[in-house]
Amino acid sequence: MSVDDEKTTALREEQRRYRETHSRDGYPLGSPEYPDNRAGRRRLARTWRGHRD
């Protein structure tokens, strides 16, 4: 195994671990900061569209 193969394997393993512990939008799973309620999701969506509260 070459050094590049080892780096690629390590990177894939790191990405796999990240996917196991984070949601698709990057929040840690089970995180209290995740906008789990409707108001939080709407507020987050508004900020992404450039609107202000």
N, C-alpha and C positions, 0 to 999 in steps of 0.2 A: 504494500500500500504506500503510495507516495504521500508527500506532505500535503499536496492539494486535495487528495482524496480524504485525508484525515480532517482537514479544515472543513470540507464540504459535509462530511458526516457529522462533525461536531455542530455545524450550523443547522443542519436538518434536525438534529436532536434538540437543539435549543428552541427552534421554531415549533417543533412538536410539543415540547413542554409548555411553551407560551400558549399555544392553541388549546391545550388541555385546561389551562387555568384562567383564560381570559375569554370574554365574549367576542363576537365578531367585530364589534365596534371598539374594542380595546379596553373595556372596563374589566377589572378583575372579577371573576365569578363570585357572587355572593357579597359584592362590595356594597357598603351602605351609601356610597356616592353615586351608585347607578340609578338613573332616573326611572324608578320602577313604577311610579304612579303616573296617571294621565297628565296632570298638570306639569310634572317634571318633564315628561316626554314632549309635551307641546312647547314648553319654554325652550327646551334644547333644540327642537325643530326650528323654532323662530330664530334662534341665534344663528343656526346654520344658514338660514335664508337671508340673514342680514337685517332682520327686524329687531326692534328694541322693545323691551317690556315697559 
